[in-house]
């Protein structure tokens, strides 16, 4: 099943831009994952297991670099236009 997730990362760091950019780079490096970056969120889509595995790995990766809040909205069976 296809899955789309809208993600917003909030680092607990005054210099919050570098952790967000690194998080997006992490997502872009996942083979088979479609990534769209917007001003307030990043949208990922792909097979459901890939999306869930990526979220787990991204949370672990982010937590190793500092405290963060990750807000996500899951849209099962949805693929953004143009993908």
Biopython code that builds the backbone (N, CA, C, O; Angstrom):
import numpy as np
from Bio.PDB.StructureBuilder import StructureBuilder

atoms = [
    (1, "UNK", "N", (0.846, -1.174, 0.000)),
    (1, "UNK", "CA", (0.000, 0.000, 0.000)),
    (1, "UNK", "C", (0.894, 1.241, 0.000)),
    (1, "UNK", "O", (1.925, 1.286, 0.671)),
    (2, "UNK", "N", (0.482, 2.218, -0.750)),
    (2, "UNK", "CA", (1.215, 3.489, -0.755)),
    (2, "UNK", "C", (0.898, 4.274, 0.510)),
    (2, "UNK", "O", (-0.201, 4.183, 1.057)),
    (3, "UNK", "N", (1.882, 5.046, 0.965)),
    (3, "UNK", "CA", (1.725, 5.846, 2.182)),
    (3, "UNK", "C", (2.412, 7.179, 1.955)),
    (3, "UNK", "O", (3.485, 7.250, 1.357)),
    (4, "UNK", "N", (1.777, 8.228, 2.442)),
    (4, "UNK", "CA", (2.379, 9.554, 2.431)),
    (4, "UNK", "C", (2.381, 10.076, 3.851)),
    (4, "UNK", "O", (1.410, 9.892, 4.584)),
    (5, "UNK", "N", (3.461, 10.725, 4.245)),
    (5, "UNK", "CA", (3.557, 11.322, 5.578)),
    (5, "UNK", "C", (4.031, 12.763, 5.434)),
    (5, "UNK", "O", (4.990, 13.054, 4.719)),
    (6, "UNK", "N", (3.343, 13.644, 6.122)),
    (6, "UNK", "CA", (3.763, 15.047, 6.192)),
    (6, "UNK", "C", (4.521, 15.212, 7.501)),
    (6, "UNK", "O", (3.986, 14.914, 8.569)),
    (7, "UNK", "N", (5.750, 15.678, 7.429)),
    (7, "UNK", "CA", (6.624, 15.761, 8.597)),
    (7, "UNK", "C", (7.051, 17.196, 8.870)),
    (7, "UNK", "O", (7.365, 17.951, 7.950)),
    (8, "UNK", "N", (7.057, 17.559, 10.148)),
    (8, "UNK", "CA", (7.608, 18.836, 10.586)),
    (8, "UNK", "C", (8.520, 18.549, 11.774)),
    (8, "UNK", "O", (8.085, 17.983, 12.777)),
    (9, "UNK", "N", (9.768, 18.938, 11.657)),
    (9, "UNK", "CA", (10.758, 18.698, 12.702)),
    (9, "UNK", "C", (11.029, 19.989, 13.460)),
    (9, "UNK", "O", (11.235, 21.045, 12.861)),
    (10, "UNK", "N", (11.025, 19.891, 14.787)),
    (10, "UNK", "CA", (11.277, 21.043, 15.651)),
    (10, "UNK", "C", (12.426, 20.712, 16.596)),
    (10, "UNK", "O", (12.199, 20.114, 17.648)),
    (11, "UNK", "N", (13.656, 21.089, 16.245)),
    (11, "UNK", "CA", (14.800, 20.847, 17.135)),
    (11, "UNK", "C", (14.755, 21.786, 18.348)),
    (11, "UNK", "O", (14.332, 22.937, 18.239)),
    (12, "UNK", "N", (15.191, 21.282, 19.488)),
    (12, "UNK", "CA", (15.328, 22.097, 20.694)),
    (12, "UNK", "C", (16.718, 22.724, 20.672)),
    (12, "UNK", "O", (17.583, 22.385, 21.480)),
    (13, "UNK", "N", (16.909, 23.626, 19.749)),
    (13, "UNK", "CA", (18.216, 24.225, 19.541)),
    (13, "UNK", "C", (18.000, 25.620, 18.979)),
    (13, "UNK", "O", (17.198, 25.809, 18.064)),
    (14, "UNK", "N", (18.711, 26.592, 19.522)),
    (14, "UNK", "CA", (18.567, 27.959, 19.017)),
    (14, "UNK", "C", (18.963, 28.049, 17.547)),
    (14, "UNK", "O", (18.370, 28.812, 16.783)),
    (15, "UNK", "N", (19.952, 27.279, 17.161)),
    (15, "UNK", "CA", (20.390, 27.233, 15.766)),
    (15, "UNK", "C", (19.681, 26.043, 15.113)),
    (15, "UNK", "O", (20.296, 25.004, 14.871)),
    (16, "UNK", "N", (18.395, 26.200, 14.832)),
    (16, "UNK", "CA", (17.547, 25.085, 14.411)),
    (16, "UNK", "C", (17.638, 24.742, 12.917)),
    (16, "UNK", "O", (17.251, 23.641, 12.525)),
    (17, "UNK", "N", (18.134, 25.644, 12.088)),
    (17, "UNK", "CA", (18.170, 25.387, 10.644)),
    (17, "UNK", "C", (19.095, 24.216, 10.277)),
    (17, "UNK", "O", (18.670, 23.348, 9.513)),
    (18, "UNK", "N", (20.343, 24.146, 10.783)),
    (18, "UNK", "CA", (21.207, 23.016, 10.399)),
    (18, "UNK", "C", (20.609, 21.635, 10.725)),
    (18, "UNK", "O", (20.704, 20.737, 9.889)),
    (19, "UNK", "N", (19.998, 21.430, 11.905)),
    (19, "UNK", "CA", (19.401, 20.103, 12.150)),
    (19, "UNK", "C", (18.255, 19.781, 11.193)),
    (19, "UNK", "O", (18.085, 18.629, 10.795)),
    (20, "UNK", "N", (17.474, 20.785, 10.825)),
    (20, "UNK", "CA", (16.376, 20.548, 9.891)),
    (20, "UNK", "C", (16.927, 20.187, 8.515)),
    (20, "UNK", "O", (16.436, 19.256, 7.877)),
    (21, "UNK", "N", (17.937, 20.912, 8.058)),
    (21, "UNK", "CA", (18.545, 20.606, 6.763)),
    (21, "UNK", "C", (19.169, 19.208, 6.770)),
    (21, "UNK", "O", (19.057, 18.474, 5.789)),
    (22, "UNK", "N", (19.818, 18.843, 7.863)),
    (22, "UNK", "CA", (20.420, 17.510, 7.970)),
    (22, "UNK", "C", (19.333, 16.428, 7.956)),
    (22, "UNK", "O", (19.524, 15.367, 7.361)),
    (23, "UNK", "N", (18.211, 16.689, 8.600)),
    (23, "UNK", "CA", (17.086, 15.752, 8.607)),
    (23, "UNK", "C", (16.563, 15.548, 7.180)),
    (23, "UNK", "O", (16.299, 14.418, 6.770)),
    (24, "UNK", "N", (16.416, 16.623, 6.442)),
    (24, "UNK", "CA", (15.944, 16.540, 5.056)),
    (24, "UNK", "C", (16.964, 15.795, 4.195)),
    (24, "UNK", "O", (16.583, 14.992, 3.344)),
    (25, "UNK", "N", (18.233, 16.050, 4.405)),
    (25, "UNK", "CA", (19.280, 15.317, 3.680)),
    (25, "UNK", "C", (19.195, 13.822, 3.985)),
    (25, "UNK", "O", (19.350, 12.988, 3.092)),
    (26, "UNK", "N", (18.946, 13.490, 5.258)),
    (26, "UNK", "CA", (18.789, 12.088, 5.659)),
    (26, "UNK", "C", (17.650, 11.446, 4.868)),
    (26, "UNK", "O", (17.795, 10.343, 4.342)),
    (27, "UNK", "N", (16.520, 12.143, 4.787)),
    (27, "UNK", "CA", (15.360, 11.608, 4.061)),
    (27, "UNK", "C", (15.668, 11.448, 2.573)),
    (27, "UNK", "O", (15.295, 10.446, 1.963)),
    (28, "UNK", "N", (16.345, 12.433, 1.993)),
    (28, "UNK", "CA", (16.661, 12.378, 0.564)),
    (28, "UNK", "C", (17.608, 11.229, 0.219)),
    (28, "UNK", "O", (17.668, 10.811, -0.938)),
    (29, "UNK", "N", (18.335, 10.721, 1.185)),
    (29, "UNK", "CA", (19.292, 9.641, 0.936)),
    (29, "UNK", "C", (18.641, 8.254, 0.970)),
    (29, "UNK", "O", (19.314, 7.258, 0.704)),
    (30, "UNK", "N", (17.363, 8.173, 1.286)),
    (30, "UNK", "CA", (16.680, 6.875, 1.376)),
    (30, "UNK", "C", (16.252, 6.433, -0.029)),
    (30, "UNK", "O", (15.433, 7.101, -0.660)),
    (31, "UNK", "N", (16.800, 5.313, -0.526)),
    (31, "UNK", "CA", (16.431, 4.834, -1.859)),
    (31, "UNK", "C", (14.945, 4.473, -1.932)),
    (31, "UNK", "O", (14.409, 3.828, -1.032)),
    (32, "UNK", "N", (14.295, 4.894, -3.006)),
    (32, "UNK", "CA", (12.893, 4.549, -3.226)),
    (32, "UNK", "C", (11.888, 5.456, -2.562)),
    (32, "UNK", "O", (10.684, 5.297, -2.766)),
    (33, "UNK", "N", (12.358, 6.413, -1.762)),
    (33, "UNK", "CA", (11.466, 7.330, -1.051)),
    (33, "UNK", "C", (11.333, 8.623, -1.845)),
    (33, "UNK", "O", (12.339, 9.202, -2.256)),
    (34, "UNK", "N", (10.110, 9.081, -2.064)),
    (34, "UNK", "CA", (9.875, 10.368, -2.721)),
    (34, "UNK", "C", (9.821, 11.432, -1.631)),
    (34, "UNK", "O", (9.116, 11.270, -0.635)),
    (35, "UNK", "N", (10.563, 12.516, -1.817)),
    (35, "UNK", "CA", (10.666, 13.571, -0.803)),
    (35, "UNK", "C", (10.364, 14.916, -1.456)),
    (35, "UNK", "O", (10.953, 15.276, -2.476)),
    (36, "UNK", "N", (9.432, 15.654, -0.846)),
    (36, "UNK", "CA", (9.114, 17.022, -1.266)),
    (36, "UNK", "C", (9.331, 17.924, -0.061)),
    (36, "UNK", "O", (8.810, 17.657, 1.021)),
    (37, "UNK", "N", (10.094, 18.984, -0.245)),
    (37, "UNK", "CA", (10.361, 19.906, 0.853)),
    (37, "UNK", "C", (9.604, 21.208, 0.615)),
    (37, "UNK", "O", (9.648, 21.783, -0.473)),
    (38, "UNK", "N", (8.911, 21.656, 1.654)),
    (38, "UNK", "CA", (8.148, 22.901, 1.617)),
    (38, "UNK", "C", (8.619, 23.795, 2.760)),
    (38, "UNK", "O", (9.477, 23.391, 3.545)),
    (39, "UNK", "N", (8.076, 24.987, 2.860)),
    (39, "UNK", "CA", (8.518, 25.951, 3.877)),
    (39, "UNK", "C", (8.279, 25.453, 5.306)),
    (39, "UNK", "O", (9.091, 25.727, 6.189)),
    (40, "UNK", "N", (7.201, 24.738, 5.545)),
    (40, "UNK", "CA", (6.862, 24.338, 6.914)),
    (40, "UNK", "C", (6.830, 22.837, 7.135)),
    (40, "UNK", "O", (6.598, 22.388, 8.257)),
    (41, "UNK", "N", (7.056, 22.053, 6.093)),
    (41, "UNK", "CA", (7.010, 20.606, 6.250)),
    (41, "UNK", "C", (7.770, 19.925, 5.121)),
    (41, "UNK", "O", (8.130, 20.543, 4.119)),
    (42, "UNK", "N", (7.996, 18.651, 5.315)),
    (42, "UNK", "CA", (8.544, 17.794, 4.278)),
    (42, "UNK", "C", (7.574, 16.644, 4.097)),
    (42, "UNK", "O", (7.105, 16.063, 5.076)),
    (43, "UNK", "N", (7.270, 16.312, 2.854)),
    (43, "UNK", "CA", (6.340, 15.228, 2.561)),
    (43, "UNK", "C", (7.137, 14.072, 1.976)),
    (43, "UNK", "O", (7.894, 14.236, 1.019)),
    (44, "UNK", "N", (6.947, 12.896, 2.575)),
    (44, "UNK", "CA", (7.593, 11.697, 2.057)),
    (44, "UNK", "C", (6.503, 10.729, 1.613)),
    (44, "UNK", "O", (5.423, 10.679, 2.203)),
    (45, "UNK", "N", (6.797, 9.967, 0.573)),
    (45, "UNK", "CA", (5.828, 8.972, 0.125)),
    (45, "UNK", "C", (6.561, 7.791, -0.482)),
    (45, "UNK", "O", (7.679, 7.904, -0.984)),
    (46, "UNK", "N", (5.883, 6.651, -0.416)),
    (46, "UNK", "CA", (6.421, 5.403, -0.938)),
    (46, "UNK", "C", (5.596, 4.252, -0.405)),
    (46, "UNK", "O", (4.496, 4.447, 0.112)),
    (47, "UNK", "N", (6.132, 3.055, -0.536)),
    (47, "UNK", "CA", (5.449, 1.896, 0.036)),
    (47, "UNK", "C", (5.377, 2.067, 1.554)),
    (47, "UNK", "O", (6.297, 2.601, 2.174)),
    (48, "UNK", "N", (4.275, 1.608, 2.141)),
    (48, "UNK", "CA", (4.040, 1.860, 3.564)),
    (48, "UNK", "C", (5.175, 1.383, 4.459)),
    (48, "UNK", "O", (5.553, 2.090, 5.393)),
    (49, "UNK", "N", (5.727, 0.209, 4.200)),
    (49, "UNK", "CA", (6.809, -0.289, 5.054)),
    (49, "UNK", "C", (8.042, 0.592, 4.963)),
    (49, "UNK", "O", (8.720, 0.818, 5.965)),
    (50, "UNK", "N", (8.337, 1.090, 3.770)),
    (50, "UNK", "CA", (9.468, 1.998, 3.593)),
    (50, "UNK", "C", (9.250, 3.294, 4.362)),
    (50, "UNK", "O", (10.173, 3.789, 5.008)),
    (51, "UNK", "N", (8.051, 3.847, 4.304)),
    (51, "UNK", "CA", (7.750, 5.093, 5.023)),
    (51, "UNK", "C", (7.872, 4.875, 6.528)),
    (51, "UNK", "O", (8.489, 5.685, 7.218)),
    (52, "UNK", "N", (7.292, 3.792, 7.045)),
    (52, "UNK", "CA", (7.371, 3.529, 8.488)),
    (52, "UNK", "C", (8.805, 3.256, 8.935)),
    (52, "UNK", "O", (9.230, 3.748, 9.980)),
    (53, "UNK", "N", (9.546, 2.484, 8.162)),
    (53, "UNK", "CA", (10.947, 2.220, 8.502)),
    (53, "UNK", "C", (11.768, 3.506, 8.484)),
    (53, "UNK", "O", (12.626, 3.717, 9.340)),
    (54, "UNK", "N", (11.494, 4.360, 7.501)),
    (54, "UNK", "CA", (12.210, 5.640, 7.404)),
    (54, "UNK", "C", (11.907, 6.525, 8.594)),
    (54, "UNK", "O", (12.811, 7.158, 9.139)),
    (55, "UNK", "N", (10.637, 6.580, 9.012)),
    (55, "UNK", "CA", (10.279, 7.379, 10.186)),
    (55, "UNK", "C", (10.998, 6.879, 11.435)),
    (55, "UNK", "O", (11.520, 7.676, 12.214)),
    (56, "UNK", "N", (11.026, 5.562, 11.627)),
    (56, "UNK", "CA", (11.733, 4.985, 12.781)),
    (56, "UNK", "C", (13.211, 5.352, 12.742)),
    (56, "UNK", "O", (13.771, 5.822, 13.732)),
    (57, "UNK", "N", (13.835, 5.134, 11.590)),
    (57, "UNK", "CA", (15.264, 5.413, 11.457)),
    (57, "UNK", "C", (15.565, 6.903, 11.597)),
    (57, "UNK", "O", (16.570, 7.282, 12.197)),
    (58, "UNK", "N", (14.702, 7.740, 11.048)),
    (58, "UNK", "CA", (14.898, 9.191, 11.129)),
    (58, "UNK", "C", (14.759, 9.688, 12.566)),
    (58, "UNK", "O", (15.497, 10.577, 12.990)),
    (59, "UNK", "N", (13.825, 9.123, 13.307)),
    (59, "UNK", "CA", (13.681, 9.506, 14.717)),
    (59, "UNK", "C", (14.922, 9.120, 15.518)),
    (59, "UNK", "O", (15.423, 9.911, 16.318)),
    (60, "UNK", "N", (15.407, 7.919, 15.303)),
    (60, "UNK", "CA", (16.621, 7.482, 16.005)),
    (60, "UNK", "C", (17.808, 8.359, 15.620)),
    (60, "UNK", "O", (18.571, 8.794, 16.482)),
    (61, "UNK", "N", (17.959, 8.615, 14.329)),
    (61, "UNK", "CA", (19.045, 9.438, 13.822)),
    (61, "UNK", "C", (18.981, 10.842, 14.424)),
    (61, "UNK", "O", (19.995, 11.375, 14.875)),
    (62, "UNK", "N", (17.788, 11.437, 14.428)),
    (62, "UNK", "CA", (17.614, 12.789, 14.971)),
    (62, "UNK", "C", (17.890, 12.833, 16.460)),
    (62, "UNK", "O", (18.546, 13.756, 16.943)),
    (63, "UNK", "N", (17.402, 11.856, 17.188)),
    (63, "UNK", "CA", (17.560, 11.839, 18.648)),
    (63, "UNK", "C", (19.025, 11.738, 19.044)),
    (63, "UNK", "O", (19.427, 12.273, 20.078)),
    (64, "UNK", "N", (19.817, 11.065, 18.243)),
    (64, "UNK", "CA", (21.246, 10.956, 18.528)),
    (64, "UNK", "C", (21.951, 12.303, 18.403)),
    (64, "UNK", "O", (23.061, 12.477, 18.908)),
    (65, "UNK", "N", (21.308, 13.253, 17.732)),
    (65, "UNK", "CA", (21.914, 14.560, 17.494)),
    (65, "UNK", "C", (21.351, 15.660, 18.380)),
    (65, "UNK", "O", (21.800, 16.804, 18.305)),
    (66, "UNK", "N", (20.380, 15.332, 19.214)),
    (66, "UNK", "CA", (19.804, 16.313, 20.112)),
    (66, "UNK", "C", (18.311, 16.095, 20.296)),
    (66, "UNK", "O", (17.717, 15.213, 19.676)),
    (67, "UNK", "N", (17.715, 16.906, 21.151)),
    (67, "UNK", "CA", (16.284, 16.789, 21.399)),
    (67, "UNK", "C", (15.493, 17.401, 20.253)),
    (67, "UNK", "O", (15.805, 18.491, 19.773)),
    (68, "UNK", "N", (14.469, 16.681, 19.827)),
    (68, "UNK", "CA", (13.604, 17.159, 18.753)),
    (68, "UNK", "C", (12.164, 16.743, 19.027)),
    (68, "UNK", "O", (11.899, 15.816, 19.792)),
    (69, "UNK", "N", (11.254, 17.444, 18.387)),
    (69, "UNK", "CA", (9.866, 17.014, 18.282)),
    (69, "UNK", "C", (9.613, 16.794, 16.799)),
    (69, "UNK", "O", (9.936, 17.648, 15.973)),
    (70, "UNK", "N", (9.037, 15.650, 16.466)),
    (70, "UNK", "CA", (8.676, 15.364, 15.084)),
    (70, "UNK", "C", (7.163, 15.199, 15.018)),
    (70, "UNK", "O", (6.600, 14.290, 15.627)),
    (71, "UNK", "N", (6.519, 16.078, 14.282)),
    (71, "UNK", "CA", (5.075, 16.013, 14.085)),
    (71, "UNK", "C", (4.833, 15.369, 12.734)),
    (71, "UNK", "O", (5.421, 15.769, 11.729)),
    (72, "UNK", "N", (3.953, 14.359, 12.714)),
    (72, "UNK", "CA", (3.677, 13.695, 11.435)),
    (72, "UNK", "C", (2.185, 13.486, 11.250)),
    (72, "UNK", "O", (1.436, 13.271, 12.203)),
    (73, "UNK", "N", (1.783, 13.555, 9.994)),
    (73, "UNK", "CA", (0.421, 13.229, 9.579)),
    (73, "UNK", "C", (0.548, 12.120, 8.550)),
    (73, "UNK", "O", (1.286, 12.252, 7.574)),
    (74, "UNK", "N", (-0.162, 11.042, 8.766)),
    (74, "UNK", "CA", (-0.081, 9.887, 7.870)),
    (74, "UNK", "C", (-1.310, 9.885, 6.956)),
    (74, "UNK", "O", (-2.444, 10.068, 7.400)),
    (75, "UNK", "N", (-1.042, 9.669, 5.665)),
    (75, "UNK", "CA", (-2.119, 9.612, 4.683)),
    (75, "UNK", "C", (-2.007, 8.290, 3.929)),
    (75, "UNK", "O", (-1.333, 8.223, 2.901)),
    (76, "UNK", "N", (-2.663, 7.227, 4.431)),
    (76, "UNK", "CA", (-2.559, 5.924, 3.765)),
    (76, "UNK", "C", (-3.205, 5.955, 2.386)),
    (76, "UNK", "O", (-4.267, 6.546, 2.192)),
    (77, "UNK", "N", (-2.542, 5.306, 1.436)),
    (77, "UNK", "CA", (-3.097, 5.166, 0.106)),
    (77, "UNK", "C", (-3.057, 6.414, -0.747)),
    (77, "UNK", "O", (-3.668, 6.449, -1.816)),
    (78, "UNK", "N", (-2.355, 7.435, -0.301)),
    (78, "UNK", "CA", (-2.323, 8.715, -1.028)),
    (78, "UNK", "C", (-0.943, 8.950, -1.602)),
    (78, "UNK", "O", (0.067, 8.747, -0.927)),
    (79, "UNK", "N", (-0.906, 9.377, -2.844)),
    (79, "UNK", "CA", (0.333, 9.810, -3.477)),
    (79, "UNK", "C", (0.154, 11.236, -3.935)),
    (79, "UNK", "O", (-0.799, 11.525, -4.659)),
    (80, "UNK", "N", (1.038, 12.146, -3.539)),
    (80, "UNK", "CA", (0.901, 13.540, -3.954)),
    (80, "UNK", "C", (0.910, 13.686, -5.471)),
    (80, "UNK", "O", (1.534, 12.881, -6.163)),
    (81, "UNK", "N", (0.232, 14.692, -5.994)),
    (81, "UNK", "CA", (0.241, 14.929, -7.431)),
    (81, "UNK", "C", (1.669, 15.093, -7.955)),
    (81, "UNK", "O", (2.516, 15.694, -7.294)),
    (82, "UNK", "N", (1.919, 14.564, -9.128)),
    (82, "UNK", "CA", (3.231, 14.688, -9.746)),
    (82, "UNK", "C", (4.179, 13.568, -9.402)),
    (82, "UNK", "O", (5.320, 13.564, -9.865)),
    (83, "UNK", "N", (3.733, 12.604, -8.592)),
    (83, "UNK", "CA", (4.620, 11.492, -8.231)),
    (83, "UNK", "C", (4.101, 10.200, -8.803)),
    (83, "UNK", "O", (4.711, 9.149, -8.608)),
]
sb = StructureBuilder()
sb.init_structure("model")
sb.init_model(0)
sb.init_chain("A")
sb.init_seg("    ")
for serial, (resi, resn, name, xyz) in enumerate(atoms, 1):
    if name == "N":
        sb.init_residue(resn, " ", resi, " ")
    sb.init_atom(name, np.array(xyz, "f"), 0.0, 1.0, " ", f" {name:<3s}", serial, name[0])
structure = sb.get_structure()
